[in-house]
Amino acid sequence: MTLDSSKYPLLNLVDKPAQLRDLAQDKLPEFSNELREYLLNSVSQSSGHLASGLGTVELTVALHYVYNTPEDRVVWDVGHQAYPHKILTGRRDQMHTIRQKDGLHPFPFRDESDYDTFSVGHSSTSISAALGMSIAAQKEGAGRKTVAVIGDGAITAGMAFEAMNHLGDVKSDMLIILNDNEMSISENVGALTNHFARILSGSFYTNIREGSKKLLSGVPPVKELASRMEEHLKGMVIPGTFFEELGLNYIGPIDGHDVNMLVDTLRNMRNLKGPQLLHIKTQKGKGYKPAEADPIGYHGVPKFDPNTSSLPKSKPGAPTFSKVFGDWLCDMAQQDDKLMAITPAMREGSGMVRFSKEHADKYFDVAIAEQHAVTLAAGFACEGLKPVVAIYSSFLQRAYDQLIHDVALQNLPVLFAIDRAGIVGADGETHQGAYDLSFMRCIPNMVIMAPSDTNECRQMLYTGYKANCPVAVRYPRGSAGTADIQSDMQLFEIGKANTVKEGSKIAILSFGTLLENAQLTANELNATLVNMRFIKPLDTSLLNDIIKNHDVIVTLEDNAIAGGAGSAVNEYLASQQANVKILNLGIPDEFIKHGTQDEMHDEMGLGEQGILSSIRSFTA
């Protein structure tokens, strides 16, 4: 996107933060307005995350104006809000490529820029990473400053509390900025969010505290009274004095859209000793009325016309797996009053909006707390309830111990509806659901299913819900297959595969939605094609028949080859001392970058032609 210097006269002068620091401070409000306008126009032409970045324009400007970045470290949490940061750190003219194959990374990424001090994508890591950097700076005596920026949604995760607890113990010199916009992706929930909403006036409290200290500092008997009075004021104005109890000096809340106030405050705080927390209030979608009115809808946007008041409607198509899950959940709740649905702050993404409205008493959004989500489900199951945990594949990684220790070890009937499994597309490395089959397959008591299309997904969810053990149904982003979705629900036989086409010599065993891509190969090579359906347990009876009648077995999965479904087949063949050749096709042993799902599947040889070519080369 070429910069129009007449439209953006100040932004045209700034490609790196050092140039920003050359501007007079009184120019910063105008500069912030230009940056916000550029962000809006850029994302509207490229697609991407919008509302979060609109809300952090002034904060980003103030941080790079006051701190000597990249020498001083600024660590962003999650990264949805880091588009203004990218614009100010040498990537302004590449913004039109963001989230596209070979374009800018969707989140801060260390390999992309020295200003990206920590690669992020998942939530609540910033304080821990920044604390490590801060301690390192103190050991070096380098004088570097460290700042962690975290949202009020991300701070609900246990990891953030663990980091603050440690920070208060070691008393490292660093600043946490709590960006409080009363939003994460879905609306924030929980007592901590309500606590922030009850704070009346940080400036009121701060003025009284500092003013009384100054006034009474020379009167020893009254000074003690003033100290007690300060604690009383904290209790009234900031209930619980939560952050100060952790050992952090709390300041705020202040207006996060007043860039001059932010600059002045950050200058004052930059050289303070010990742990500091600055609480700022911002508005997600700030400066663009439609995004202010609907920050969830404008969290991630397609290409759109910013002069209109709504986003373009997607073209009607096959229902997504997320919608199929949401509809199934509503249908199942009508049949069974014991159903309890849990999500870690992914109501929209997991297709649970309708359920949350129709069955509010069965719906639990636990905020960004995947570990708690899984163990909460275990507690439900212990009492005879039927929990369903809707969770993204890459987010389930964060609750692996709970999956093993709290669910599988006790053989509790918890159903995991695992969305965004396999290649996810534009979010890239941090969000690829490449590992769930590998990390779940080794857990005793687990049943693991992968549907080939949306109708099969509905039936697998029902099958898993009715099973008396831990079950995972994993499915990708988007839709797959053309089968009609049957309203009646049927039980699949656990561990039973479905032979789609009988052939000779070569057998293709497909796990999940790549089945459609394998049809061409099966027809071209007269190969047997099997929809395996179950990763665990495998259909060993069918495998025994295939071993007898085929020379080559090919496994196909949208998961890491290492330890995945193909590895399960390899292990069984080895146990049977089978005399067949085997080829495993799937995600290679590397982190997969961003691009569309089709682009990345083609690049890995998992598209129609890639599968055919790989098998021909293997059997030549």
Solvent accessible surface area in square Angstrom, and as a share of the most:
residue,aa,sasa,rsa
1,M,46,0.21
2,T,128,0.74
3,L,23,0.12
4,D,71,0.37
5,S,59,0.38
6,S,97,0.63
7,K,104,0.44
8,Y,5,0.02
9,P,66,0.41
10,L,20,0.10
11,L,0,0.00
12,N,66,0.34
13,L,103,0.51
14,V,0,0.00
15,D,50,0.26
16,K,85,0.36
17,P,0,0.00
18,A,58,0.45
19,Q,76,0.34
20,L,0,0.00
21,R,67,0.24
22,D,121,0.63
23,L,23,0.11
24,A,58,0.45
25,Q,43,0.19
26,D,111,0.57
27,K,89,0.38
28,L,0,0.00
29,P,54,0.34
30,E,85,0.38
31,F,0,0.00
32,S,2,0.01
33,N,95,0.49
34,E,17,0.07
35,L,0,0.00
36,R,23,0.08
37,E,71,0.32
38,Y,0,0.00
39,L,1,0.00
40,L,15,0.08
41,N,20,0.10
42,S,1,0.00
43,V,0,0.00
44,S,4,0.03
45,Q,106,0.47
46,S,3,0.02
47,S,30,0.19
48,G,2,0.02
49,H,9,0.04
50,L,0,0.00
51,A,0,0.00
52,S,11,0.07
53,G,0,0.00
54,L,0,0.00
55,G,2,0.02
56,T,1,0.00
57,V,0,0.00
58,E,10,0.05
59,L,0,0.00
60,T,0,0.00
61,V,0,0.00
62,A,0,0.00
63,L,0,0.00
64,H,1,0.01
65,Y,22,0.08
66,V,20,0.11
67,Y,4,0.01
68,N,75,0.38
69,T,6,0.03
70,P,44,0.28
71,E,83,0.37
72,D,3,0.02
73,R,68,0.25
74,V,4,0.03
75,V,1,0.00
76,W,6,0.02
77,D,1,0.00
78,V,23,0.13
79,G,0,0.00
80,H,23,0.10
81,Q,17,0.08
82,A,0,0.00
83,Y,0,0.00
84,P,0,0.00
85,H,1,0.00
86,K,0,0.00
87,I,0,0.00
88,L,0,0.00
89,T,4,0.02
90,G,26,0.25
91,R,10,0.03
92,R,21,0.08
93,D,71,0.37
94,Q,89,0.39
95,M,0,0.00
96,H,82,0.37
97,T,35,0.21
98,I,0,0.00
99,R,37,0.14
100,Q,76,0.34
101,K,72,0.31
102,D,133,0.69
103,G,20,0.19
104,L,7,0.04
105,H,6,0.03
106,P,0,0.00
107,F,0,0.00
108,P,3,0.02
109,F,45,0.19
110,R,148,0.54
111,D,129,0.67
112,E,54,0.24
113,S,17,0.11
114,D,118,0.61
115,Y,31,0.12
116,D,4,0.02
117,T,13,0.07
118,F,73,0.30
119,S,40,0.26
120,V,6,0.04
121,G,5,0.04
122,H,29,0.13
123,S,12,0.08
124,S,0,0.00
125,T,27,0.16
126,S,0,0.00
127,I,0,0.00
128,S,40,0.26
129,A,17,0.13
130,A,0,0.00
131,L,7,0.03
132,G,43,0.42
133,M,36,0.16
134,S,2,0.01
135,I,52,0.26
136,A,39,0.30
137,A,5,0.04
138,Q,97,0.43
139,K,170,0.72
140,E,114,0.51
141,G,66,0.63
142,A,49,0.38
143,G,60,0.58
144,R,36,0.13
145,K,45,0.19
146,T,4,0.03
147,V,0,0.00
148,A,0,0.00
149,V,0,0.00
150,I,0,0.00
151,G,17,0.16
152,D,1,0.01
153,G,2,0.02
154,A,7,0.05
155,I,0,0.00
156,T,23,0.13
157,A,4,0.03
158,G,34,0.33
159,M,77,0.34
160,A,0,0.00
161,F,60,0.25
162,E,115,0.52
163,A,6,0.05
164,M,0,0.00
165,N,93,0.48
166,H,87,0.39
167,L,0,0.00
168,G,7,0.07
169,D,105,0.54
170,V,63,0.36
171,K,128,0.54
172,S,2,0.01
173,D,41,0.21
174,M,8,0.03
175,L,6,0.03
176,I,0,0.00
177,I,0,0.00
178,L,0,0.00
179,N,7,0.03
180,D,0,0.00
181,N,26,0.13
182,E,86,0.39
183,M,25,0.11
184,S,23,0.15
185,I,44,0.22
186,S,2,0.01
187,E,83,0.37
188,N,20,0.10
189,V,52,0.30
190,G,43,0.41
191,A,83,0.64
192,L,31,0.15
193,T,16,0.10
194,N,82,0.42
195,H,16,0.07
196,F,6,0.03
197,A,63,0.49
198,R,134,0.49
199,I,18,0.09
200,L,147,0.73
201,S,34,0.22
202,G,1,0.01
203,S,63,0.41
204,F,102,0.42
205,Y,2,0.01
206,T,32,0.19
207,N,102,0.52
208,I,52,0.26
209,R,18,0.07
210,E,75,0.33
211,G,38,0.37
212,S,24,0.15
213,K,96,0.41
214,K,165,0.70
215,L,143,0.71
216,L,39,0.20
217,S,67,0.43
218,G,65,0.63
219,V,64,0.37
220,P,102,0.64
221,P,107,0.67
222,V,51,0.29
223,K,115,0.49
224,E,99,0.44
225,L,110,0.55
226,A,10,0.08
227,S,59,0.38
228,R,160,0.58
229,M,98,0.44
230,E,23,0.11
231,E,96,0.43
232,H,117,0.52
233,L,14,0.07
234,K,15,0.06
235,G,41,0.40
236,M,110,0.49
237,V,7,0.04
238,I,11,0.05
239,P,43,0.27
240,G,59,0.57
241,T,17,0.10
242,F,67,0.28
243,F,6,0.02
244,E,49,0.22
245,E,129,0.58
246,L,41,0.21
247,G,35,0.34
248,L,3,0.02
249,N,50,0.25
250,Y,5,0.02
251,I,34,0.17
252,G,3,0.03
253,P,25,0.16
254,I,27,0.14
255,D,70,0.36
256,G,0,0.00
257,H,34,0.15
258,D,53,0.27
259,V,6,0.03
260,N,48,0.24
261,M,82,0.37
262,L,0,0.00
263,V,0,0.00
264,D,68,0.35
265,T,22,0.13
266,L,0,0.00
267,R,116,0.42
268,N,111,0.57
269,M,7,0.03
270,R,61,0.22
271,N,98,0.50
272,L,73,0.36
273,K,157,0.66
274,G,12,0.11
275,P,9,0.06
276,Q,10,0.04
277,L,0,0.00
278,L,0,0.00
279,H,1,0.00
280,I,0,0.00
281,K,67,0.28
282,T,14,0.08
283,Q,76,0.34
284,K,8,0.03
285,G,0,0.00
286,K,63,0.27
287,G,52,0.50
288,Y,16,0.06
289,K,153,0.65
290,P,25,0.16
291,A,0,0.00
292,E,37,0.17
293,A,91,0.71
294,D,67,0.35
295,P,24,0.15
296,I,41,0.21
297,G,31,0.30
298,Y,9,0.04
299,H,18,0.08
300,G,41,0.40
301,V,8,0.05
302,P,63,0.40
303,K,126,0.54
304,F,19,0.08
305,D,68,0.35
306,P,32,0.20
307,N,141,0.72
308,T,64,0.37
309,S,94,0.61
310,S,73,0.47
311,L,39,0.19
312,P,73,0.46
313,K,195,0.83
314,S,105,0.68
315,K,185,0.78
316,P,141,0.89
317,G,65,0.63
318,A,59,0.46
319,P,52,0.33
320,T,57,0.33
321,F,0,0.00
322,S,13,0.08
323,K,109,0.46
324,V,5,0.03
325,F,0,0.00
326,G,4,0.04
327,D,40,0.21
328,W,0,0.00
329,L,0,0.00
330,C,1,0.01
331,D,46,0.24
332,M,1,0.00
333,A,6,0.04
334,Q,138,0.61
335,Q,116,0.51
336,D,31,0.16
337,D,111,0.57
338,K,108,0.46
339,L,0,0.00
340,M,29,0.13
341,A,1,0.00
342,I,0,0.00
343,T,0,0.00
344,P,3,0.02
345,A,4,0.03
346,M,18,0.08
347,R,46,0.17
348,E,51,0.23
349,G,19,0.18
350,S,3,0.02
351,G,21,0.20
352,M,0,0.00
353,V,49,0.28
354,R,106,0.39
355,F,0,0.00
356,S,12,0.08
357,K,151,0.64
358,E,92,0.41
359,H,19,0.09
360,A,71,0.55
361,D,109,0.56
362,K,13,0.05
363,Y,36,0.14
364,F,69,0.29
365,D,25,0.13
366,V,23,0.13
367,A,9,0.07
368,I,24,0.12
369,A,18,0.14
370,E,9,0.04
371,Q,87,0.38
372,H,94,0.42
373,A,0,0.00
374,V,0,0.00
375,T,55,0.32
376,L,45,0.22
377,A,0,0.00
378,A,4,0.03
379,G,38,0.36
380,F,31,0.13
381,A,10,0.07
382,C,75,0.45
383,E,142,0.64
384,G,40,0.38
385,L,47,0.23
386,K,42,0.18
387,P,1,0.01
388,V,0,0.00
389,V,0,0.00
390,A,1,0.01
391,I,0,0.00
392,Y,19,0.07
393,S,1,0.00
394,S,2,0.01
395,F,24,0.10
396,L,0,0.00
397,Q,66,0.29
398,R,57,0.21
399,A,0,0.00
400,Y,68,0.26
401,D,90,0.47
402,Q,27,0.12
403,L,0,0.00
404,I,67,0.34
405,H,102,0.46
406,D,22,0.12
407,V,0,0.00
408,A,2,0.02
409,L,128,0.64
410,Q,95,0.42
411,N,68,0.35
412,L,20,0.10
413,P,25,0.16
414,V,1,0.01
415,L,3,0.01
416,F,0,0.00
417,A,0,0.00
418,I,0,0.00
419,D,2,0.01
420,R,35,0.13
421,A,2,0.01
422,G,0,0.00
423,I,0,0.00
424,V,5,0.03
425,G,3,0.03
426,A,25,0.19
427,D,19,0.10
428,G,0,0.00
429,E,24,0.11
430,T,37,0.21
431,H,16,0.07
432,Q,4,0.02
433,G,0,0.00
434,A,2,0.01
435,Y,69,0.26
436,D,0,0.00
437,L,0,0.00
438,S,28,0.18
439,F,31,0.13
440,M,0,0.00
441,R,41,0.15
442,C,92,0.55
443,I,4,0.02
444,P,96,0.61
445,N,70,0.36
446,M,5,0.02
447,V,14,0.08
448,I,0,0.00
449,M,0,0.00
450,A,1,0.01
451,P,1,0.01
452,S,13,0.08
453,D,25,0.13
454,T,6,0.03
455,N,18,0.09
456,E,12,0.05
457,C,0,0.00
458,R,12,0.04
459,Q,1,0.00
460,M,0,0.00
461,L,0,0.00
462,Y,32,0.12
463,T,4,0.02
464,G,3,0.03
465,Y,4,0.02
466,K,97,0.41
467,A,19,0.15
468,N,125,0.64
469,C,24,0.15
470,P,0,0.00
471,V,0,0.00
472,A,0,0.00
473,V,0,0.00
474,R,11,0.04
475,Y,3,0.01
476,P,17,0.11
477,R,89,0.33
478,G,25,0.24
479,S,52,0.33
480,A,17,0.14
481,G,24,0.23
482,T,134,0.78
483,A,47,0.36
484,D,123,0.64
485,I,61,0.31
486,Q,87,0.39
487,S,88,0.57
488,D,114,0.59
489,M,34,0.15
490,Q,85,0.38
491,L,108,0.54
492,F,25,0.11
493,E,122,0.54
494,I,72,0.36
495,G,10,0.10
496,K,96,0.41
497,A,9,0.07
498,N,59,0.30
499,T,51,0.30
500,V,61,0.35
501,K,51,0.22
502,E,136,0.61
503,G,24,0.23
504,S,54,0.35
505,K,137,0.58
506,I,19,0.10
507,A,0,0.00
508,I,0,0.00
509,L,0,0.00
510,S,0,0.00
511,F,1,0.00
512,G,4,0.04
513,T,23,0.13
514,L,5,0.02
515,L,19,0.09
516,E,95,0.43
517,N,33,0.17
518,A,0,0.00
519,Q,63,0.28
520,L,49,0.24
521,T,0,0.00
522,A,0,0.00
523,N,98,0.50
524,E,95,0.42
525,L,44,0.22
526,N,81,0.41
527,A,0,0.00
528,T,4,0.02
529,L,0,0.00
530,V,1,0.00
531,N,4,0.02
532,M,1,0.00
533,R,47,0.17
534,F,0,0.00
535,I,2,0.01
536,K,52,0.22
537,P,57,0.36
538,L,28,0.14
539,D,8,0.04
540,T,56,0.33
541,S,73,0.47
542,L,30,0.15
543,L,0,0.00
544,N,54,0.28
545,D,75,0.39
546,I,8,0.04
547,I,35,0.18
548,K,158,0.67
549,N,103,0.53
550,H,17,0.08
551,D,86,0.45
552,V,11,0.07
553,I,0,0.00
554,V,0,0.00
555,T,0,0.00
556,L,0,0.00
557,E,0,0.00
558,D,7,0.04
559,N,0,0.00
560,A,10,0.08
561,I,54,0.27
562,A,67,0.52
563,G,29,0.28
564,G,0,0.00
565,A,0,0.00
566,G,0,0.00
567,S,19,0.12
568,A,8,0.06
569,V,0,0.00
570,N,50,0.26
571,E,96,0.43
572,Y,39,0.15
573,L,11,0.05
574,A,74,0.57
575,S,76,0.49
576,Q,92,0.41
577,Q,164,0.73
578,A,25,0.19
579,N,151,0.78
580,V,27,0.16
581,K,105,0.45
582,I,50,0.26
583,L,29,0.15
584,N,32,0.16
585,L,20,0.10
586,G,5,0.04
587,I,2,0.01
588,P,45,0.28
589,D,139,0.72
590,E,107,0.48
591,F,148,0.62
592,I,10,0.05
593,K,129,0.55
594,H,11,0.05
595,G,2,0.02
596,T,77,0.45
597,Q,50,0.22
598,D,107,0.56
599,E,68,0.31
600,M,4,0.02
601,H,20,0.09
602,D,94,0.49
603,E,109,0.49
604,M,35,0.16
605,G,18,0.17
606,L,1,0.00
607,G,6,0.06
608,E,83,0.37
609,Q,123,0.55
610,G,20,0.20
611,I,0,0.00
612,L,9,0.05
613,S,65,0.42
614,S,35,0.23
615,I,0,0.00
616,R,117,0.43
617,S,82,0.53
618,F,62,0.26
619,T,53,0.31
620,A,122,0.94
